[in-house]
Amino acid sequence: MQTFTVEITNNDALKVLQDLQEKHFIKVLAKPDQNSFIFPGKPLTTEEFKDMIAEAENSGSITLKEAKASWARQRKELLKLVK
């Protein structure tokens, strides 16, 4: 089994993938947030960029210790699924 990310640029291609999923040849794991800034599209305006930075600065944060503990838990759960 291999996992990869693809960008579907055509409705016909999307239909083919949906048909494969219905036949259980592939499994769609998640649908991405199309409003994410990681996807191609129109360039951000200066105002949109400033808003994005302000939102990131105002969002919650965690300590490095908490982040490492969270990743350790997730790793443990993933390893259980793989075995």
C-alpha positions as a printed Julia matrix, in Angstrom:
83×3 Matrix{Float64}:
   0.0    0.0     0.0
   1.21   3.5    -0.82
  -0.23   6.87    0.11
   0.19   9.98   -2.02
  -1.46  13.34   -2.59
  -2.82  14.4    -5.95
  -4.43  17.54   -7.27
  -7.44  16.79   -9.47
  -7.78  19.45  -12.15
 -10.55  17.86  -14.17
 -14.02  16.54  -13.29
 -13.53  13.51  -15.55
 -10.42  12.53  -13.6
 -12.33  12.96  -10.34
 -15.06  10.64  -11.65
 -12.45   7.99  -12.5
 -11.05   8.16   -8.95
 -14.55   7.95   -7.47
 -15.24   4.86   -9.6
 -12.02   3.26   -8.35
 -13.04   4.0    -4.78
 -16.47   2.43   -5.3
 -14.74  -0.73   -6.59
 -12.5   -0.7    -3.47
  -9.29  -0.33   -5.51
  -8.42   2.92   -3.74
  -9.53   4.71   -0.59
  -9.85   8.46   -0.26
  -8.43   9.26    3.17
  -9.41  12.9     3.58
 -10.65  15.88    1.7
  -8.37  18.91    2.02
  -9.52  22.32    3.12
  -9.74  24.15   -0.18
  -9.37  27.5     1.61
  -5.88  26.58    2.75
  -3.06  28.8     1.55
  -1.02  25.75    0.48
  -3.12  25.21   -2.64
  -2.45  27.05   -5.88
  -4.73  29.9    -6.79
  -4.76  33.64   -6.93
  -1.93  35.41   -5.1
  -2.67  36.85   -1.66
  -3.17  40.56   -1.4
  -1.07  42.43    1.14
  -4.14  42.77    3.36
  -4.91  39.02    3.16
  -1.3   38.24    4.01
  -1.38  40.59    7.02
  -4.65  38.99    8.18
  -3.12  35.51    7.87
  -0.1   36.57    9.96
  -2.31  38.25   12.58
  -4.46  35.11   12.84
  -1.36  32.94   13.29
   0.0   35.27   15.98
  -3.3   35.27   17.86
  -3.91  31.53   17.65
  -3.1   29.31   20.58
   0.32  27.82   21.01
   1.76  24.92   22.95
   5.12  24.29   24.53
   7.75  22.15   22.84
   7.28  19.57   25.59
   3.53  19.36   24.86
   4.17  19.07   21.12
   6.66  16.25   21.6
   4.25  14.4    23.89
   1.45  14.79   21.35
   3.65  13.47   18.52
   4.75  10.55   20.69
   1.1    9.6    21.34
   0.25   9.88   17.66
   3.29   7.82   16.69
   2.3    5.13   19.16
  -1.24   5.01   17.77
   0.02   4.82   14.19
   2.42   2.02   15.03
  -0.47   0.05   16.56
  -2.43   0.45   13.32
   0.49  -0.73   11.19
   1.1   -3.93   13.17
